[in-house]
Amino acid sequence: MVSSNFPPLDNEGAVAQAAAPSHIQKHPRKNLAWFGLVPFFLFLILFLLIPAISVFTQALHDEDGSFGFSAMREAISGQNLDAFVFSLTFSAGAAFVGVVLGGLLAYAAATAKRPRWLRNIVSSFSGVAANMGGLPLAFAFLSLLGRQGLGTKILNAFGWDLYAGDFRLGEISGLITVYSYFNIPLMVLVILPAIDGLKTSWREACANLGGNTWTYWRRVGLPILAPSLLGGFLLLFANSFSAYATARQLTDNSKIVPLRISFFLGGDISIGEDAVGYSLAAWMIILMGVCMGAYWLLRRRSEKWSAS
């Protein structure tokens, strides 16, 4: 005879428990995780979607108030076109420097066995420096590489006049130098997970097939890292092109598109041409949208290798 330590159920209780559906037996709490996305969507609507719609609404109006594209055409002609070329040039240069130096730094941090704390130091510093911009960064470089900066005086003491050539903090060479401060760490954060995804077995397989280091990087490493490298370039390019506060403190150059937009809307260039300023902003939104869309596609491709 088998004994049980549990009290017997009466027939009605046993039948009721067996017949009760699972959704009645258990009363799971409703999943409230979606409510955590409400602030994100509110931010997206209030500070991105509505302002973008407002910009395009103002840009697509002619001087007489009717719908038209004259302001959009004027925004990519003459001096406005020169501003776009200047901004595209230094943004591409800053992104290229960030990709090369940031990629090398990330690879060194990821593969260095000693000291072991190097990776943590690089990652921590990159997380802080990538968000370091605006007024503090501009003032730091003015005090370091300005005409009366400490670094400039030290170079002069060794016979190197930094400003003897074309170097100016408000020109292409200077802006690339300043923007590299936050572009290089940002690239480290972008490319480090992709470098971690390179498996040792791939290098070993290449060596077993008679390949050397150059063959591995040309046939395996760089093709796998290419989506992350291109995506990082686009991210750094958009970051440099849209930066305002840092450039505003370094120069009054109206050839920088974000500054030119503020000059138009503030009446510093010409009065009554707000539509041109809004059109410049509209073209900038389109450019940033293309960059972010391409970056998203490249990121999806790079994640495929990381998941394999």
Backbone bond lengths (Angstrom), bond angles and torsions (degrees), N, CA, C in turn:
res aa  C-N    CA-C-N  psi(-1)  N-CA   C-N-CA  omega(-1)  CA-C   N-CA-C  phi
1 M - - - 1.471 - - 1.513 109.41 -
2 V 1.321 116.34 130.14 1.455 121.98 -177.15 1.508 109.77 -96.07
3 S 1.323 115.97 122.84 1.466 120.37 -179.59 1.512 110.29 -96.60
4 S 1.285 116.68 157.11 1.474 122.08 179.81 1.508 108.90 -130.25
5 N 1.302 116.42 141.51 1.453 121.91 177.35 1.519 112.94 -84.43
6 F 1.313 117.24 -7.33 1.463 121.14 -176.90 1.517 109.08 -96.22
7 P 1.302 117.74 141.10 1.470 120.22 178.70 1.508 109.95 -67.77
8 P 1.312 117.60 141.93 1.463 120.91 -177.92 1.521 111.19 -69.45
9 L 1.303 113.70 146.58 1.455 119.33 175.90 1.522 109.31 -87.46
10 D 1.298 115.63 144.17 1.444 118.11 173.51 1.517 109.02 -72.78
11 N 1.294 116.13 162.19 1.457 120.51 -173.94 1.517 112.48 -60.81
12 E 1.339 115.97 -40.34 1.457 118.49 -178.19 1.520 110.91 -65.97
13 G 1.342 116.97 -40.68 1.467 119.87 179.52 1.505 111.90 -66.05
14 A 1.331 116.63 -40.47 1.458 119.69 -179.38 1.516 111.13 -65.46
15 V 1.342 116.19 -42.91 1.458 119.72 180.00 1.524 110.99 -65.93
16 A 1.335 115.84 -40.57 1.471 119.24 -178.73 1.525 111.19 -66.19
17 Q 1.346 116.69 -39.35 1.450 119.82 -179.18 1.519 110.55 -69.02
18 A 1.318 117.63 -39.08 1.460 120.53 -179.59 1.514 111.75 -70.03
19 A 1.332 116.30 -33.63 1.459 119.59 -176.18 1.516 113.02 -84.71
20 A 1.321 117.85 -15.90 1.468 120.53 -176.30 1.518 110.51 -70.08
21 P 1.331 118.47 129.79 1.466 120.88 176.86 1.516 110.69 -62.97
22 S 1.350 114.69 158.60 1.469 119.81 -176.37 1.512 111.75 -64.62
23 H 1.359 117.63 -33.88 1.460 118.89 -178.15 1.519 112.39 -74.20
24 I 1.375 115.91 -14.08 1.462 119.37 175.22 1.520 110.08 -92.44
25 Q 1.364 115.57 -35.26 1.453 118.29 178.72 1.526 111.04 -63.89
26 K 1.300 116.24 -40.70 1.456 120.92 -179.03 1.520 108.43 -107.50
27 H 1.269 115.70 143.37 1.458 121.01 179.22 1.525 109.34 -122.18
28 P 1.338 116.95 74.58 1.474 119.26 -178.09 1.519 110.42 -68.12
29 R 1.300 114.53 143.46 1.455 119.22 176.09 1.525 109.87 -72.23
30 K 1.282 115.19 146.40 1.452 119.89 179.53 1.529 109.56 -65.46
31 N 1.323 114.30 144.46 1.461 120.05 179.92 1.526 109.25 -74.70
32 L 1.335 114.63 113.60 1.468 119.88 -178.04 1.523 111.97 -101.45
33 A 1.327 116.92 12.75 1.464 119.51 -176.57 1.523 111.88 -63.41
34 W 1.349 116.38 -30.75 1.463 118.84 -178.38 1.520 112.37 -64.28
35 F 1.321 117.44 -23.69 1.457 119.09 179.12 1.529 111.58 -67.43
36 G 1.323 116.70 -21.32 1.457 119.47 176.32 1.517 113.11 -67.93
37 L 1.341 117.14 -19.05 1.463 121.20 178.89 1.521 112.70 -85.80
38 V 1.324 117.50 -9.27 1.466 120.16 -178.20 1.527 111.94 -59.71
39 P 1.355 120.32 -46.63 1.473 118.54 177.84 1.521 112.85 -60.69
40 F 1.341 116.37 -36.19 1.465 119.26 179.12 1.523 111.62 -63.05
41 F 1.339 116.45 -47.47 1.460 119.62 -179.47 1.520 111.68 -67.99
42 L 1.322 117.44 -34.24 1.463 119.67 175.17 1.519 111.23 -63.62
43 F 1.322 115.84 -43.75 1.463 119.96 177.04 1.526 110.49 -62.07
44 L 1.335 116.18 -43.11 1.463 121.07 -179.20 1.525 111.40 -61.17
45 I 1.312 116.24 -41.83 1.459 120.53 -177.24 1.533 111.51 -75.22
46 L 1.331 116.49 -46.19 1.462 120.84 -173.01 1.524 112.92 -74.30
47 F 1.333 117.11 -37.28 1.454 119.69 -170.83 1.528 114.23 -111.71
48 L 1.340 117.73 -5.27 1.458 120.07 177.35 1.531 111.73 -123.55
49 L 1.325 116.18 -55.98 1.463 119.85 -173.96 1.530 112.01 -68.74
50 I 1.322 117.12 -52.83 1.474 120.14 -178.31 1.524 111.89 -63.20
51 P 1.353 120.65 -45.90 1.472 119.12 176.10 1.522 113.19 -60.90
52 A 1.343 117.77 -37.63 1.462 119.90 179.29 1.526 110.96 -64.83
53 I 1.329 116.74 -42.80 1.466 119.97 177.34 1.527 110.47 -62.17
54 S 1.325 116.50 -41.22 1.464 120.57 178.67 1.523 111.66 -62.73
55 V 1.334 117.08 -41.41 1.462 120.87 179.26 1.519 110.93 -62.18
56 F 1.330 117.60 -47.52 1.464 120.66 -179.12 1.528 111.05 -67.18
57 T 1.328 117.18 -34.04 1.471 119.71 177.33 1.518 111.15 -63.20
58 Q 1.341 116.59 -42.75 1.466 120.27 179.11 1.526 111.61 -71.82
59 A 1.340 116.88 -32.71 1.465 120.15 -176.08 1.523 112.42 -74.05
60 L 1.318 117.49 -31.19 1.456 121.08 -174.88 1.526 111.67 -93.06
61 H 1.321 116.35 41.74 1.463 121.42 175.67 1.528 109.17 -133.05
62 D 1.331 115.42 135.46 1.459 120.30 176.54 1.521 110.04 -79.62
63 E 1.346 115.52 179.73 1.456 120.03 -177.69 1.521 112.72 -62.37
64 D 1.341 117.27 -30.97 1.467 119.90 179.72 1.529 112.92 -83.26
65 G 1.331 116.95 3.33 1.454 120.73 178.10 1.507 114.90 90.56
66 S 1.327 118.17 -4.82 1.454 121.18 179.94 1.527 110.53 -83.79
67 F 1.327 115.02 161.55 1.462 120.25 179.29 1.522 109.85 -68.05
68 G 1.350 116.11 133.79 1.453 120.01 179.60 1.516 111.66 -175.04
69 F 1.326 114.41 173.16 1.464 120.88 -176.04 1.523 112.50 -116.19
70 S 1.312 118.28 15.06 1.459 120.41 -177.15 1.522 111.74 -63.62
71 A 1.326 117.23 -41.27 1.470 120.29 179.33 1.522 110.89 -67.90
72 M 1.322 117.93 -36.55 1.454 120.92 177.58 1.519 110.86 -64.94
73 R 1.350 117.17 -38.01 1.459 120.24 177.74 1.519 111.16 -70.04
74 E 1.320 117.11 -39.17 1.458 120.67 179.43 1.526 111.51 -66.31
75 A 1.320 116.90 -28.54 1.464 121.12 -178.30 1.522 112.61 -69.95
76 I 1.336 117.96 -17.03 1.467 121.17 178.52 1.522 110.50 -120.37
77 S 1.314 116.32 39.03 1.458 121.57 177.85 1.530 108.87 -141.69
78 G 1.319 115.76 156.86 1.462 121.30 175.42 1.517 112.75 62.02
79 Q 1.327 115.91 -134.65 1.463 121.45 -178.20 1.526 111.96 -66.96
80 N 1.316 116.64 -27.95 1.466 119.13 177.03 1.531 110.42 -66.85
81 L 1.325 116.74 -39.15 1.463 119.81 176.25 1.521 110.80 -65.53
82 D 1.348 116.79 -38.86 1.464 120.20 176.18 1.527 110.81 -60.40
83 A 1.330 116.89 -37.95 1.465 120.56 178.79 1.524 110.65 -64.77
84 F 1.337 116.89 -40.45 1.457 119.81 178.28 1.524 110.72 -65.59
85 V 1.324 117.58 -41.79 1.468 120.67 179.64 1.528 110.06 -63.22
86 F 1.344 116.69 -44.10 1.465 120.71 179.09 1.529 110.77 -61.85
87 S 1.326 116.77 -46.32 1.470 120.48 -178.31 1.523 111.44 -67.20
88 L 1.329 116.67 -40.22 1.466 119.85 177.73 1.524 111.15 -63.95
89 T 1.336 116.31 -37.09 1.464 120.20 -177.77 1.515 112.00 -66.85
90 F 1.333 116.74 -53.27 1.465 117.18 -176.97 1.526 111.54 -72.30
91 S 1.335 118.27 -28.26 1.468 119.98 177.24 1.525 110.77 -68.45
92 A 1.338 116.40 -41.23 1.463 119.85 177.02 1.523 110.64 -65.87
93 G 1.340 117.09 -39.84 1.459 120.06 177.95 1.512 112.05 -64.72
94 A 1.335 117.03 -43.83 1.464 120.50 178.66 1.525 110.95 -64.61
95 A 1.333 117.12 -38.32 1.461 120.08 178.47 1.522 111.17 -67.06
96 F 1.333 116.96 -40.19 1.465 120.55 179.99 1.531 110.90 -63.56
97 V 1.333 116.76 -46.26 1.466 120.52 178.06 1.527 110.27 -61.16
98 G 1.322 116.89 -41.90 1.458 120.30 179.34 1.510 113.05 -63.86
99 V 1.347 116.95 -39.98 1.466 120.87 179.99 1.526 110.79 -65.62
100 V 1.346 116.44 -46.14 1.469 120.02 -176.83 1.530 110.94 -67.18
101 L 1.327 117.00 -55.14 1.466 120.20 -176.57 1.530 111.71 -70.72
102 G 1.318 117.26 -39.21 1.458 119.78 177.73 1.510 112.34 -66.24
103 G 1.349 116.70 -39.07 1.458 119.87 177.54 1.514 112.53 -64.30
104 L 1.343 116.42 -42.59 1.465 119.97 178.70 1.527 111.07 -65.38
105 L 1.335 116.72 -41.39 1.461 120.05 179.00 1.523 111.10 -64.45
106 A 1.329 116.89 -42.35 1.463 120.31 179.40 1.522 111.12 -64.67
107 Y 1.334 117.43 -40.33 1.463 120.29 179.38 1.524 110.91 -65.29
108 A 1.346 116.23 -40.78 1.460 119.38 178.28 1.524 111.23 -63.67
109 A 1.342 116.68 -41.84 1.466 120.33 -179.56 1.527 111.45 -68.88
110 A 1.331 117.45 -34.09 1.466 120.83 -176.38 1.520 112.31 -77.86
111 T 1.320 117.75 -30.57 1.467 120.30 -173.98 1.526 113.48 -103.20
112 A 1.331 117.42 -13.37 1.466 119.42 -179.13 1.526 110.13 -69.71
113 K 1.327 116.26 125.55 1.464 120.53 179.09 1.521 111.65 -85.91
114 R 1.322 116.27 -30.18 1.461 121.26 177.99 1.523 109.34 -138.23
115 P 1.305 117.94 140.02 1.473 126.53 -6.25 1.526 111.33 -74.04
116 R 1.309 116.84 148.93 1.451 121.00 -174.75 1.521 112.79 -69.64
117 W 1.349 116.58 -23.61 1.458 119.40 -177.87 1.522 112.35 -80.75
118 L 1.337 117.47 -3.86 1.466 119.73 -176.23 1.528 111.60 -62.19
119 R 1.312 116.81 -43.98 1.467 120.03 -178.96 1.525 111.35 -61.76
120 N 1.332 116.58 -43.73 1.458 119.28 -179.89 1.523 111.48 -63.67
121 I 1.321 116.60 -40.32 1.461 120.20 178.76 1.520 110.64 -63.55
122 V 1.328 116.76 -46.55 1.464 121.09 -178.96 1.523 110.46 -63.68
123 S 1.316 117.90 -44.28 1.467 120.84 -179.06 1.525 111.35 -65.18
124 S 1.322 116.74 -43.06 1.463 120.19 -179.30 1.523 111.19 -65.49
125 F 1.327 115.87 -45.70 1.462 119.06 179.14 1.524 111.37 -63.60
126 S 1.324 116.98 -39.72 1.471 120.31 -179.32 1.520 110.83 -64.60
127 G 1.328 117.04 -38.77 1.452 119.55 178.86 1.509 113.11 -62.61
128 V 1.337 116.88 -32.47 1.465 120.78 178.64 1.525 110.98 -83.19
129 A 1.335 116.87 -48.74 1.462 121.00 -174.45 1.520 112.60 -67.35
130 A 1.340 117.80 -29.71 1.462 120.19 179.79 1.521 112.13 -63.60
131 N 1.331 116.68 -23.91 1.463 121.38 179.11 1.527 112.13 -104.26
132 M 1.316 116.07 11.60 1.462 121.02 -178.40 1.520 108.81 -95.50
133 G 1.301 117.01 105.47 1.454 121.17 179.62 1.512 110.54 -152.51
134 G 1.324 115.57 -166.77 1.450 119.75 176.33 1.514 112.86 75.80
135 L 1.330 115.49 -146.47 1.464 121.81 -173.95 1.526 113.60 -60.91
136 P 1.351 119.79 -46.85 1.466 118.04 -178.46 1.528 113.08 -58.62
137 L 1.330 116.29 -42.22 1.462 119.57 -179.33 1.524 111.13 -66.74
138 A 1.333 116.91 -42.62 1.461 120.09 179.62 1.527 111.37 -62.19
139 F 1.329 117.13 -45.94 1.468 120.51 179.38 1.523 111.30 -64.94
140 A 1.338 117.31 -35.47 1.463 120.45 179.06 1.529 110.66 -62.99
141 F 1.319 117.30 -43.97 1.464 119.89 -179.50 1.527 111.79 -74.93
142 L 1.319 117.91 -30.94 1.456 119.60 174.79 1.527 110.98 -64.36
143 S 1.329 116.03 -39.75 1.464 119.39 179.22 1.521 111.99 -75.33
144 L 1.335 116.54 -20.28 1.461 120.07 -179.15 1.532 112.46 -95.70
145 L 1.344 116.64 -49.79 1.464 120.75 -173.68 1.519 113.31 -117.97
146 G 1.331 117.64 11.49 1.460 119.71 172.88 1.520 110.81 -68.32
147 R 1.309 116.66 175.40 1.472 119.71 -178.03 1.524 111.78 -60.41
148 Q 1.324 116.92 -31.74 1.464 121.43 177.62 1.524 111.38 -110.19
149 G 1.326 116.56 20.08 1.458 120.39 -177.63 1.516 112.77 -74.14
150 L 1.322 114.45 160.11 1.464 120.15 -177.88 1.524 111.31 -63.05
151 G 1.334 116.70 -45.63 1.460 119.70 179.47 1.520 112.43 -62.92
152 T 1.331 116.74 -38.37 1.460 120.63 178.43 1.520 111.41 -63.86
153 K 1.328 117.46 -41.00 1.468 121.39 179.00 1.527 111.30 -66.98
154 I 1.330 116.46 -38.04 1.470 119.00 178.08 1.523 110.38 -65.18
155 L 1.333 116.92 -42.43 1.471 119.74 177.59 1.522 111.27 -64.51
156 N 1.324 116.89 -38.10 1.469 119.93 177.52 1.529 111.03 -63.07
157 A 1.333 116.26 -35.28 1.467 119.95 179.43 1.525 111.45 -64.73
158 F 1.335 116.53 -27.75 1.461 120.69 177.57 1.529 111.92 -94.82
159 G 1.326 116.77 10.38 1.455 120.85 175.70 1.510 115.87 85.07
160 W 1.326 117.88 16.10 1.466 120.66 179.82 1.525 108.21 -114.07
161 D 1.317 115.34 109.68 1.454 120.96 178.02 1.526 108.66 -88.11
162 L 1.319 115.67 106.81 1.461 120.48 -175.35 1.518 111.79 -62.23
163 Y 1.321 116.92 -32.13 1.461 121.02 -175.44 1.524 112.67 -97.48
164 A 1.326 116.92 12.07 1.463 119.15 177.39 1.518 111.41 -71.42
165 G 1.326 116.60 -28.14 1.453 120.92 179.56 1.518 111.98 -96.97
166 D 1.318 115.64 -137.91 1.466 121.42 -176.69 1.520 112.91 -96.80
167 F 1.323 117.99 5.03 1.458 119.42 -176.37 1.523 110.78 -71.30
168 R 1.311 115.30 124.84 1.467 123.61 172.81 1.525 106.46 -145.22
169 L 1.319 116.77 140.09 1.460 119.37 -179.32 1.516 111.99 -63.07
170 G 1.322 118.20 -27.01 1.449 121.18 -179.20 1.513 113.97 -93.75
171 E 1.340 117.78 2.32 1.455 121.40 177.46 1.530 110.00 -104.76
172 I 1.335 116.10 -175.05 1.464 120.37 -172.12 1.523 111.72 -59.42
173 S 1.339 117.17 -47.70 1.463 119.87 -177.16 1.523 111.58 -63.11
174 G 1.330 117.24 -42.58 1.455 120.41 -179.72 1.512 112.69 -69.07
175 L 1.327 117.24 -41.31 1.468 120.29 179.95 1.525 111.35 -64.96
176 I 1.338 116.76 -38.85 1.469 119.73 176.94 1.524 110.10 -62.72
177 T 1.341 116.52 -41.24 1.464 120.34 179.32 1.521 111.45 -62.49
178 V 1.325 116.36 -46.62 1.468 120.43 -177.79 1.523 110.66 -68.22
179 Y 1.318 117.41 -45.98 1.461 120.44 -176.39 1.525 112.18 -68.64
180 S 1.334 117.39 -20.81 1.464 119.67 177.60 1.523 111.17 -63.71
181 Y 1.331 116.77 -23.43 1.468 119.89 -178.75 1.522 111.29 -60.79
182 F 1.340 117.97 -39.56 1.468 118.61 178.99 1.522 112.69 -102.83
183 N 1.337 118.27 -15.33 1.459 119.69 178.41 1.523 112.03 -75.86
184 I 1.326 116.96 -41.06 1.467 119.66 -179.73 1.535 111.01 -62.27
185 P 1.334 120.09 -49.94 1.476 118.78 177.17 1.530 113.02 -61.73
186 L 1.331 117.12 -35.98 1.460 119.19 179.00 1.526 110.66 -64.28
187 M 1.320 116.47 -38.68 1.464 119.73 177.61 1.520 111.05 -66.16
188 V 1.321 117.58 -36.12 1.468 120.75 176.63 1.523 110.27 -58.98
189 L 1.328 116.75 -44.89 1.462 120.44 -179.67 1.526 111.62 -65.98
190 V 1.333 117.02 -32.69 1.464 120.73 -177.96 1.523 111.36 -76.10
191 I 1.338 117.84 -44.18 1.459 121.35 -169.76 1.524 113.11 -91.08
192 L 1.333 118.35 -19.33 1.467 120.20 -176.22 1.528 113.08 -59.81
193 P 1.350 120.21 -44.54 1.476 118.58 177.08 1.524 112.51 -62.85
194 A 1.344 117.78 -33.66 1.462 120.17 179.12 1.525 110.90 -68.16
195 I 1.332 117.03 -39.13 1.466 119.99 177.44 1.523 110.37 -65.93
196 D 1.323 116.96 -38.72 1.467 120.20 176.53 1.523 111.25 -62.27
197 G 1.335 117.20 -26.02 1.454 120.47 -179.47 1.512 114.55 -77.17
198 L 1.344 118.04 -10.60 1.464 120.84 177.02 1.533 108.59 -72.36
199 K 1.310 116.53 116.52 1.457 121.22 -174.81 1.521 111.20 -84.67
200 T 1.315 115.19 143.00 1.466 120.70 178.19 1.518 111.33 -62.91
201 S 1.318 117.28 -31.63 1.471 120.70 -178.95 1.520 111.74 -63.87
202 W 1.340 117.81 -29.21 1.460 120.17 178.22 1.529 110.87 -66.79
203 R 1.332 116.40 -42.18 1.467 120.02 177.98 1.535 110.25 -66.39
204 E 1.330 116.31 -40.35 1.455 119.63 179.27 1.529 111.22 -65.01
205 A 1.331 116.70 -40.01 1.459 119.63 178.58 1.523 111.00 -64.60
206 C 1.338 116.29 -39.01 1.462 119.97 177.71 1.527 110.88 -63.98
207 A 1.342 116.72 -41.14 1.463 120.62 179.10 1.531 111.00 -66.28
208 N 1.328 117.46 -38.57 1.463 120.63 179.16 1.518 112.24 -65.12
209 L 1.331 116.11 -26.74 1.458 120.51 178.78 1.521 112.29 -89.34
210 G 1.333 116.50 7.20 1.453 120.14 176.45 1.515 114.98 92.12
211 G 1.317 118.10 9.34 1.457 121.08 -179.63 1.524 111.56 -85.29
212 N 1.323 115.56 149.85 1.459 120.77 175.83 1.522 109.53 -101.23
213 T 1.337 116.04 -169.30 1.467 120.10 -177.89 1.522 111.27 -63.27
214 W 1.330 117.17 -42.59 1.464 120.86 179.51 1.527 110.61 -61.98
215 T 1.331 116.78 -40.71 1.468 120.51 179.29 1.516 110.65 -64.29
216 Y 1.330 116.05 -40.23 1.476 119.50 -179.92 1.524 110.59 -61.93
217 W 1.337 117.71 -47.91 1.458 119.47 -177.40 1.527 111.45 -70.53
218 R 1.324 117.00 -33.63 1.467 119.26 -178.11 1.517 111.81 -75.82
219 R 1.324 118.08 -36.36 1.464 121.85 -174.95 1.523 113.64 -98.73
220 V 1.329 117.77 -25.14 1.469 120.30 -173.10 1.529 111.65 -122.95
221 G 1.335 116.26 -61.78 1.464 120.04 -170.44 1.514 114.17 -61.55
222 L 1.330 116.83 -56.97 1.470 119.99 -176.49 1.529 112.72 -66.11
223 P 1.335 120.68 -40.99 1.474 118.15 175.21 1.524 113.72 -58.70
224 I 1.345 116.97 -35.80 1.465 119.32 178.72 1.522 111.00 -73.02
225 L 1.344 116.61 -37.79 1.465 120.55 -179.58 1.527 112.98 -81.63
226 A 1.328 117.93 -11.88 1.467 120.69 -174.98 1.525 113.43 -55.94
227 P 1.341 120.63 -46.56 1.471 118.94 177.96 1.522 113.30 -59.53
228 S 1.339 116.80 -39.92 1.466 119.63 178.87 1.523 111.36 -68.91
229 L 1.334 117.27 -38.00 1.462 120.86 178.93 1.525 110.87 -66.38
230 L 1.329 116.77 -45.49 1.465 119.96 178.58 1.524 111.21 -66.96
231 G 1.324 116.40 -40.23 1.458 119.61 176.74 1.515 111.86 -63.36
232 G 1.339 116.71 -40.42 1.455 120.23 175.91 1.513 112.27 -63.03
233 F 1.338 116.50 -38.99 1.468 120.18 177.36 1.519 111.00 -61.30
234 L 1.322 117.01 -45.07 1.465 120.81 179.50 1.527 111.19 -63.81
235 L 1.330 116.50 -41.29 1.460 120.12 179.58 1.526 111.01 -64.72
236 L 1.320 116.87 -44.31 1.463 120.85 178.97 1.527 111.39 -67.61
237 F 1.333 116.33 -36.85 1.465 120.04 177.22 1.525 110.80 -62.27
238 A 1.326 116.67 -47.92 1.463 120.06 179.29 1.521 111.16 -64.10
239 N 1.319 116.54 -37.53 1.460 121.08 179.23 1.528 110.90 -63.98
240 S 1.323 117.04 -41.07 1.468 121.40 -179.68 1.526 111.22 -73.46
241 F 1.316 117.28 -41.14 1.457 121.10 -176.48 1.522 111.69 -65.32
242 S 1.324 116.60 -36.52 1.463 120.40 -174.24 1.523 113.58 -91.72
243 A 1.340 118.24 -5.75 1.466 120.48 -178.80 1.532 109.91 -64.60
244 Y 1.314 116.21 134.18 1.462 120.84 -176.95 1.525 112.98 -120.62
245 A 1.325 116.82 -53.39 1.467 120.29 -170.49 1.523 112.03 -62.01
246 T 1.336 116.71 -42.20 1.467 119.71 -179.46 1.520 110.69 -63.55
247 A 1.342 116.40 -48.69 1.466 120.13 -179.34 1.522 111.35 -64.67
248 R 1.312 117.36 -34.38 1.471 120.65 -177.84 1.515 111.68 -63.95
249 Q 1.321 117.50 -34.25 1.456 120.59 179.84 1.521 112.41 -82.62
250 L 1.331 116.84 -21.79 1.459 119.96 -178.57 1.517 112.78 -85.81
251 T 1.321 117.74 -28.14 1.452 119.72 -173.31 1.521 110.42 -159.04
252 D 1.325 115.37 159.90 1.466 122.81 170.35 1.522 110.47 -105.74
253 N 1.332 115.92 21.31 1.459 122.14 -175.71 1.530 109.68 -64.99
254 S 1.314 116.10 116.44 1.463 120.53 -179.79 1.522 112.18 -78.67
255 K 1.332 117.83 2.56 1.459 120.61 177.41 1.524 111.77 -83.94
256 I 1.317 117.51 -4.79 1.457 121.12 174.64 1.524 107.86 -90.83
257 V 1.315 117.25 122.32 1.461 122.02 -169.08 1.532 112.97 -57.17
258 P 1.346 121.32 -49.47 1.475 118.62 178.92 1.525 112.82 -58.34
259 L 1.340 117.64 -38.02 1.460 119.77 177.66 1.519 110.94 -68.53
260 R 1.323 116.67 -39.19 1.461 120.26 179.56 1.527 111.37 -63.89
261 I 1.329 116.69 -36.28 1.462 120.30 177.03 1.522 110.01 -61.82
262 S 1.328 116.41 -46.92 1.471 119.60 -179.87 1.522 111.11 -64.98
263 F 1.332 118.01 -35.01 1.464 121.04 178.79 1.530 110.80 -65.99
264 F 1.331 116.28 -41.32 1.465 119.93 178.61 1.521 110.69 -64.78
265 L 1.323 116.33 -49.40 1.466 119.45 -176.54 1.525 111.89 -69.64
266 G 1.340 116.88 -24.72 1.458 120.25 178.06 1.515 113.56 -90.08
267 G 1.336 117.83 -2.91 1.451 121.45 179.84 1.514 113.98 76.95
268 D 1.354 117.97 17.72 1.457 120.49 -178.83 1.524 112.68 -79.75
269 I 1.329 118.39 -21.81 1.462 121.79 178.63 1.522 110.33 -97.80
270 S 1.298 116.24 -53.59 1.460 121.04 176.87 1.522 107.91 -155.84
271 I 1.309 115.44 149.20 1.456 121.22 -177.41 1.528 109.46 -93.15
272 G 1.320 115.95 140.33 1.457 120.44 176.88 1.511 114.01 86.17
273 E 1.329 119.06 12.16 1.451 121.76 179.04 1.527 110.03 -118.24
274 D 1.311 115.18 43.07 1.461 119.28 178.53 1.519 111.23 -61.55
275 A 1.334 117.06 -32.21 1.464 120.13 -178.17 1.521 111.34 -61.61
276 V 1.337 117.07 -34.94 1.465 120.02 177.94 1.525 110.10 -67.04
277 G 1.332 116.66 -41.01 1.454 119.73 176.62 1.517 111.98 -62.35
278 Y 1.327 116.75 -43.48 1.467 119.68 176.98 1.532 110.92 -65.05
279 S 1.320 117.19 -34.12 1.462 120.36 178.60 1.522 111.34 -68.13
280 L 1.339 116.67 -39.58 1.460 119.50 174.00 1.527 110.71 -59.72
281 A 1.323 115.40 -42.68 1.466 119.37 177.82 1.523 111.21 -64.64
282 A 1.337 117.10 -37.05 1.465 120.43 179.44 1.526 110.79 -65.04
283 W 1.340 117.17 -44.87 1.467 120.06 177.18 1.525 110.89 -62.80
284 M 1.321 116.13 -36.32 1.466 119.73 178.60 1.528 110.82 -66.40
285 I 1.341 117.26 -40.04 1.465 120.66 177.22 1.522 110.18 -63.07
286 I 1.336 116.89 -41.02 1.469 120.44 178.80 1.523 110.26 -62.20
287 L 1.329 116.48 -45.47 1.463 120.51 179.80 1.520 111.39 -62.31
288 M 1.333 117.16 -44.26 1.461 120.20 179.43 1.531 110.78 -65.40
289 G 1.344 116.80 -37.10 1.454 119.88 178.23 1.515 112.33 -63.95
290 V 1.335 116.77 -40.80 1.462 120.60 177.44 1.525 110.69 -63.89
291 C 1.338 116.58 -44.07 1.469 120.38 179.12 1.521 111.71 -61.77
292 M 1.328 117.12 -45.41 1.455 120.17 -178.42 1.529 111.75 -69.09
293 G 1.342 117.14 -35.38 1.460 119.58 176.57 1.521 111.78 -65.42
294 A 1.334 116.35 -44.41 1.465 119.91 177.44 1.520 111.16 -64.94
295 Y 1.340 116.66 -37.92 1.470 120.30 178.49 1.526 110.55 -63.64
296 W 1.326 117.59 -39.92 1.468 121.38 178.93 1.524 110.80 -63.06
297 L 1.342 117.15 -42.57 1.461 120.08 179.53 1.529 111.41 -65.54
298 L 1.336 116.22 -42.33 1.463 119.21 179.06 1.522 111.34 -66.92
299 R 1.313 116.53 -35.45 1.465 119.53 178.85 1.522 110.86 -66.01
300 R 1.311 117.63 -38.88 1.463 120.51 176.89 1.524 110.86 -62.13
301 R 1.334 115.84 -38.99 1.462 119.30 179.74 1.528 111.20 -67.61
302 S 1.337 116.90 -40.28 1.466 119.68 179.72 1.523 111.16 -68.91
303 E 1.326 118.19 -33.77 1.461 120.84 179.30 1.526 111.57 -67.70
304 K 1.330 116.64 -23.94 1.468 119.27 177.86 1.527 110.61 -64.29
305 W 1.338 115.83 -39.34 1.462 119.25 178.15 1.521 110.93 -71.13
306 S 1.332 117.22 -36.59 1.462 120.00 -179.26 1.520 111.61 -66.09
307 A 1.338 115.97 -31.83 1.464 119.90 -178.55 1.517 112.73 -81.96
308 S 1.340 116.77 -15.45 1.468 119.38 -177.06 1.522 111.78 -78.24
